[in-house]
Amino acid sequence: MLNSNSANKMIITEDCINCGACKEECHAGAVYEPGKRFKVNRRVYFPISLDHFFIVTEFCDGCAGFKKIKCIAVCPMGAIKSK
C-alpha cells in the first residue's frame, strides 16, 4: 500500500556518494539505486536519478514508529534531507 501522506518525506541530495547504506537501512523499500526503474500500482516509472541513490516518496513513511529516521542517521555524507 502506498503512503499518500507527504509529511516527513526524505530526498537524497547530490552529496550522495552511492555507498548504499540508506538502501540497506530502509525498512519500507523506498530507496533505489541510480538508474533503476520502479513500480507504483503496476505502472513502471523511469529513475528519479541516474547519478545517485533516490527515494520514492510514495513508499517512504518517514520511519513511522521508529525513534529516528534511519536513512538520515546512517548516511555518512549527510546527503538525505527531510522535504
C-alpha positions as CSV (number, residue, x, y, z in Angstrom):
1,M,0.0,0.0,0.0
2,L,1.3,3.5,-0.9
3,N,1.7,6.1,1.7
4,S,0.0,9.3,0.5
5,N,1.0,11.4,3.5
6,S,3.5,13.9,2.3
7,A,4.8,14.8,5.8
8,N,8.3,13.6,6.7
9,K,9.4,12.5,3.2
10,M,13.1,12.2,2.5
11,I,15.2,13.2,-0.5
12,I,18.7,12.3,-1.4
13,T,20.9,15.3,-2.5
14,E,23.8,15.4,-4.9
15,D,26.1,15.0,-1.9
16,C,25.4,11.2,-2.1
17,I,28.5,9.0,-2.7
18,N,26.4,5.9,-3.6
19,C,27.5,3.9,-0.7
20,G,24.1,2.2,-0.4
21,A,23.9,2.4,3.4
22,C,20.4,4.1,3.1
23,K,19.1,1.3,0.9
24,E,20.2,-1.3,3.4
25,E,18.5,0.6,6.3
26,C,15.2,1.4,4.6
27,H,12.5,-0.9,6.1
28,A,10.0,0.4,3.5
29,G,12.0,-0.4,0.4
30,A,11.8,3.2,-0.7
31,V,15.5,3.6,-1.7
32,Y,16.6,2.7,-5.2
33,E,20.0,2.6,-6.9
34,P,20.8,5.2,-9.5
35,G,19.2,4.4,-12.9
36,K,16.8,1.8,-11.6
37,R,13.2,1.9,-12.7
38,F,10.4,1.4,-10.1
39,K,6.8,0.4,-10.0
40,V,3.9,2.2,-8.4
41,N,0.5,0.4,-8.7
42,R,1.8,-1.8,-11.5
43,R,3.0,1.2,-13.5
44,V,6.7,1.4,-14.3
45,Y,8.5,4.7,-13.8
46,F,11.8,6.0,-15.0
47,P,14.5,6.6,-12.4
48,I,14.4,9.8,-10.4
49,S,18.2,10.0,-10.6
50,L,20.8,8.5,-12.8
51,D,23.7,9.8,-10.7
52,H,22.9,8.8,-7.1
53,F,20.5,6.7,-5.0
54,F,17.0,8.1,-4.7
55,I,13.9,7.8,-2.5
56,V,10.5,7.1,-4.0
57,T,8.4,9.3,-1.7
58,E,5.2,7.2,-2.3
59,F,6.9,4.4,-0.4
60,C,8.7,6.4,2.3
61,D,6.9,6.6,5.6
62,G,9.4,8.7,7.3
63,C,10.3,5.8,9.6
64,A,7.0,6.0,11.3
65,G,7.2,4.0,14.6
66,F,11.0,4.4,14.9
67,K,12.8,6.8,17.2
68,K,14.9,8.2,14.3
69,I,14.8,8.4,10.6
70,K,17.1,5.5,9.7
71,C,18.4,6.7,6.3
72,I,19.4,10.1,7.7
73,A,21.1,8.5,10.7
74,V,23.2,6.1,8.6
75,C,24.2,8.5,5.7
76,P,28.0,9.3,6.1
77,M,27.7,12.4,3.9
78,G,24.5,14.0,5.4
79,A,23.0,13.7,1.9
80,I,19.5,12.9,3.0
81,K,17.1,15.7,3.9
82,S,13.5,15.9,5.0
83,K,11.3,17.7,2.5
